[in-house]
Amino acid sequence: MLMLKRLFSLSGLIILSLVMTSPYGLAQQKSYPDLSKTKELIIKRGYSKEALQCIECHSKKTPGIVENWKSSRMAHAGVSCYDCHTVKKSSPMASQCEGVKGTNIFTSPMVSPKTCARCHPKEVEQFSKSGHAKLASAPVEDKKKFQVLMYSLEAGKFAGAPDSLRNAARQSGCQMCHGSTVKLNADNKPTDDSWPGGIGMRYPDGGIGNCVVCHNRHGFKVSEARKPESCAKCHLGPDHPDIEIYYESHHGQLFLTEGEEWRWDSAPDTWEPGDYKAPTCAVCHMSGIGELSTTHNISERLKWDLMHPKSVVRSGERGNGEKGRKLMVKVCTNCHSSTHTRNHFAKLDRSAQLYNFYQGKAAKMLADLKAKNLLKQDKWKDPIQELYYYLWHHVGRRARQGSAMDGPDYAHWHGFFQLFQVYKDMEDIYNYRIKNGKIEELSPVMSSAPY
């Protein structure tokens, strides 16, 4: 009897084991292909004189960094601080730290994805196409309407905050998750208001993205990126409580009760059911599972855009929604029956469509009022516009994402239930303005940001 079994995968090359068994349980095993005949493997040990100089200096200056790096796979592979932080003299990020001043060595405290791509080209290419790269920092950098929201309205322009402080809200909040464009001082080091930042950082060398948000410097452990806590830094809170939803779900329940026993450090394409009993964020959105290979494009397996005012099937730079659904189904059917999987996604589709029904009616009310000049210019002083923001940005996201990840409390009580209440309040304000042809003198909204 012949039995073909997948053992592991290296850089997309599937390694198969051909096992011949007998009725007596004896087996003879051969590996295919014979790697010694198909590729040359070269392993170089040791560090250059310059690299050792960096290690020695930083062992005194920043011992925590060096100790963290020494236990990493980077160190074991012979990759040092010199390899990642040195840049060409012509680089816009080129500067010199104290230890190399006056030499021909130039360094940068920033490491852009262009540096990571020297060893991880496939991962960086996938990452660059995901919502974690350019799209993540788009609200902070590209779109004028978001700049007004984050820099002027949320940062206190209309409350009279001084210009010198107005960016503090942006830097401590928006920038730490979304990222920003790095600005440089005269010495080519980053300004104190533009770096560090989140996953969509934009570097002077043209690199976009920030790998260390998930693979924390300077250990870069794959096990850290696989745990839901890695995603929880940004995916939490009133507007998208994904980690809270996950913890409420059956998947999260199993992780919280049994996760310490799971195998977190398997090689990238060998982390399969059995290493874990239930998926984490990484399993569903990134990991190799079954016939799917690992991807660093977290948008690749998604059908719906559940973040914006209207739920739409992803297309263009946001992905291919119909293809994404098929890929996610392949993830789920590794552990669930086809009926269970099909019914789950039917529920999600109905939830997205129900949200769209109410969002569409709310948007029409605003359009009617705008046509009659019955909206205030300052959205945050206009109760109906404030409520609309929370309808889609807070309660609407919670309803949709709670449905997507099986968090019933967030889908209902923090989601659709509050969405209905917000909609009814908007309806009353709308009816008053249409009937009386004027805006009410005092806002009837007692508390913003329903939670």
N, C-alpha and C positions, 0 to 999 in steps of 0.2 A: 504494500500500500504506500502511495506517495502522498506526502502532505507538504504544501507550500506555505510558509509562514513568514510574515514581515517581522524582521528583527529591529531594524533601526534605519534612520535616514541621515545621510551626511550631505549637506549643501544640495538638497534636492535629489540626490542619488539614492534610490531605494535599494537597501541591502536585503536580499532574500535568503532564506535558509531552506534547503531542500532536504527533507527528512524522509528516510525510508524506514518504515516500521514493519515488524513481523507480527504474527499472531501472538508471539511470546513477549512482546513489548520491547524487543531489542531495537536499537536505532543506530544508523550510521548517518553522519551529518557532514555536508560540504557547504562551504560558503561560496556565493557567486555574486558579483564578479571577483576575480583575483586582482585585488588592488595593486599588488606589486608589479603587475604587467600592464596596468592601464594608466597609472599616474606616478609621478615622482614626488615623493614626500621629503621635504627638506626642513629640518628643525635646527634652528640656530639658538644656542644658549649664551647667556652672558649679556652684559650691558656695556655700552661704549663708555669711554672716559667722561664724555660730557654728561651722559645720563647718570653715571655714578656721582658726579659732582652735584647734580640737582638733588639726588636722593640724600646725599650727605648733608647738604645745606638745609633742605626742608625737614630733615629729621630733627633739626634743632629749632627751626623757625615755626614749622607747622607739624608737630609730631603726630597729631591726630589724623591728619590727612595721610601721612606716610604709613602709619599703622593700618589704617583702613585699606590702603592700596596693597600692602604686603600680603594681605589675606585674600586678595581678589584673584580671579582667573586671568585678569590682565597681567598681573605680576608673574603668575605662573607661566604665562605664555611669553614672557620677556618684553612686555609692552610697558614702558615707563612714562613718567611725567614728561620727559624730554620728547618722546614720540608724539604726544598729543598736544603739548603746549607750545612747541617751537613753531615759528612761522617764518616765511621769507621776509627779508628786509623790505621788499616792495609791498608787502601786505598792508592794507589799511589798518589792521589791528596790531601791527608790529610795535612792540615796546621792549624795554629791557628792565628786568627786575634787578634788585641790588646785586645779586650774585654774579650777573653776567655783564654788568655795565662795562663798556670799553672793549668788549669782544665783538666778534662777528655773529654772535648768537642772539636771535630776537625771539621773544616769547609773547604770549597773550594769555591773560587769565581766562579769556573766553574760548570755548571749544565749540565750533559750529558743526552742523551735520556734514559739511564738506570734509572735515577732518575724519569724522567717524566713517565716512564712505570709503576711505582708503582701505579699510579692512572689512567693512560691512556694506558693500554697495547695494546688494539686493534689499536689505532692510531699509536703508535710507531712501531708496527709490520708492518702495511701497509707502513708507511713512510720508513722503512728500506729496503723495496723492490723497492722503487721508484728511479728515476733518481736524486732526491734531496739528497740522502744519499751517499752511497759509490761511485756511478758513478760520482757524482758532484765533488768530490775531487780527482778522479782518474787522471785527467789531471795534477794536481799539484803534486800528490804523487806517482803514480804507474808506469806510462808509460815513459820509457826512452826518447822517441822521444819528448814527451811534456815537459819533464824536460829541454831538450836542447833548445826548443823553448822559454820557459818562463824564465828560469834561466840564460841562456847564451846569446841567440840571442836578446830577447826583453829586457833583463836586462843590456845590454851594455858590455858584455864580449869583443866583437870584436871591440868595440869603445874605449877600454882601461879604462873603469870605474874601480875605486879601489874596491877590494874585500869587503871592509867594507860597501860600498854603493850599491853593486850589487843586494842585496835582497830587496832593497826599492821598486823597481817596482813590484816585486812579492807580497810583503806584502800589498802595498797600492792598487794594482789592482787585480791580480789573486786571492789572498787569501781572499779578502773581499767578493767575491761572491762564489768562489768554496770551500773555507775552507782550512784547512791544518792539519797536525799532531801536536798536542800540545807538546811542549818540556817544561821541568820543570827546575826551578832553584834549588839550594841546599835546599831551604825552601819549596819545592813542589808547589810553585806558578808558573804560566806560564811565560815563557820568553817573553820579549817585542817584539820579532820578530815572534812569533808563535800564539799569541792569543791577541785580539779576531779575529774572522774570520767569513766566510760565512756558507752556509747551509750544507756543507759536512764535518764539523769539525770532527776530530778523537781524542778522548779523552784518557787519560792514563788508564781509567777503562775499555776500550774496546768499549765504546759507540761511535756510528757514526751518525752524523747528528746534526742539530742545530735548535731546535723548535722555538727559539725566533727571528729568521730571519723573520718569518711570524707573530707570536704572540708576539709582542714586549714586552720585559721586562719593567716594572714589572706589567703592566696592563693586558697583555695576552688577549686582547679583540678579540672575534671572529669576530666582525664587522670590525676590521682593516684587518684581514686576508682575508676577503671577497672582499675588495675593490681593484681595479686594481693597485692602488699605491703601495700596498704591494709587488706585483710582479715586479714593475717598477724599483726597486733598482738595479736589475741584468739584467732583460730582456729588455734591451734598447741598443741604440747605433748602430754603423755601421755594426756590425757583426750579431746581432739578435734584430732588433728594434721592439720587440713584442708590447711594450706599445704604440709606435707611430702607428703601424699597427692597434692596437685595437682602438685607438682614431679616426682613419680615417674611420673605419668600421661603419656600421649602428648601431651595438651594442654599440660601443663607443660613437657615436653621441647621442644616447638616454641617456647613462650614464652621459655625460657631460651636457646635457640640463635638465635632470629630476632626476639625481641620488640623489640629496639632499632630495628628497621626499620619497625615498625608505626605506623599513624597513630592517635595517642591523643587528639587534640584536636578531632575532628569534633563537630559540633553534636549535642545529645542524641539526637534521633530519626533521625540519619543515620549512626550508627556500626554498620556492617554488615560481613559477611564481605567481604574485600577490603581493608578497613582493617586487619584482622588475619587471620592464617592459622588460628588456633586460639582457642577461647574462654578467657576468664579467668573468675573468679568472677562478675564483674559481667555478663558476656554471658549466662550461663545463668540467673542469678537476678534480673536487673534490666533489662538493656538491651533496647531496641527491636530486634527482629530479625525479618525476614520480615514476616508479618502482625501480629506482636505489638508493642504499644507499650511504651515504657519504663515501668517501675514502680519505686517505692521501697518496695514491700512484698515483702521477700525471702522471705516464706512463701508467696507466691501460687502459685508453680510447683512446690510440693513435695507429694508424696503421703504419705510416711511421716514420723512423728516418730521420729527415730533418736537422740534425746538422752536419753530417760528410760528407766526400768528395763524397760519393755516397749515394743516397736515397735507403734504403732497407726497406723491411717490417720487423718490429720488431720481434725479437725472443730471446730466452734465457734470460739472465739477463736484457735485455732491454724491455722485455714484450712479449705479444702475440698479434701481429699486427692484425690478422684477427678477433680475439675476441675483440680487442680494437675498431676496426671500428664499430662493431655491438653495442658496448656499447655507443659510441659517437653518433651513429644514434638515439639511444633511448633518448639521451639528446636533440638533435635537434628537434625531432618530438613532443616534448612537446609544441613547439611554431610554428613549420613549418609543411607544408604538406609533405607527403612522396615524392612527385615529386620534390619539392624545395630542400629537403634534398638530395635526390638521385643525382640530377643534380649538386649540390655543390660539392659533393665528387667525381663525375666523372671529374669535372674541376680540382680538386686537384690532382687526380691520373694522369691526362694528364700532369699537370705542373711538377710533380715529374719525370715523364718519359722523358719529354722534357729536363729538366735539366740533367738527366742521359746521354742523347744522347750527349750533348756537353761536359760534364765532361769526358765521356768515350773517346771521340776523343782527348781531351786535355791530358788526362793521357797517351794515346798511343803515342802522340808526345814526351812527356818526356821520355817514355820508349825507343823509337827509339834513341833519343839523348844520353841517358845514355849508350846504347849499343855501340855507336860510340865515347864515351868519349867526348861528346860535352856539358856537363853540368859543371858548376862551383861547387866547393866544398862548398863555402859559398852561401847558398840559397838567402840571402838578398842582395848579390852583383850580382846575376844572374837574369836578367829581366824576363826570361821566367818562372823560378821557383817562383819568386815573384808574377808574374801575376797569376800563377796557384793557389797560396795560396788565393789570393783575389777572384778568380773565384768561389771557393767553400766556403771559410770561410766568405766572405762578400756578394758579389752580388748574389751568388748562394743561400745562406740562405735567403736573403731578397726576392728573387723570389719565393722560395718554401713556406716560412712562410707567405708572403703576400697573396699567393693563398689560403693557409689554413685558414686564418682568415679574408678574404675579405677586404684586403687593396690594392686597385688597383694601387695606385701610387707606393707603395713599390713592388708590384708584377711586374710592368712593368718598369717605369722609373728608379727606384733605383735597380731593379732586372734584369729581362730578357734583357732589352735594354742595360744595362751596361755589362751584361754577354756576349752578342753578341760582343760588342766592345772589351772586354778583350780577348775573343776567337780569334778575327781577328788579334789583336796585337800579340798574341802567335803564330798564324799561320805564320805571316810574319817573325818572329824571327826564327821559325823552318825551314821555306823554305830557309832562308839565310844560316843557319848553315849546312843544308844538301847539298845545292848547292856548298858552298865554303869549306866545311870540316873544318871550324874553327869557333870560337866564336868571335862575333863582338867586336871591341876594346872599344867602348863607348856604354853605355846602352841607347836604344831609349825610355825607359820608363821615361816620364817627371815627373809624380806624382804618388806616391804609394797610396794605400788605396782609391780607387775610391769611391766617395760618391755622 
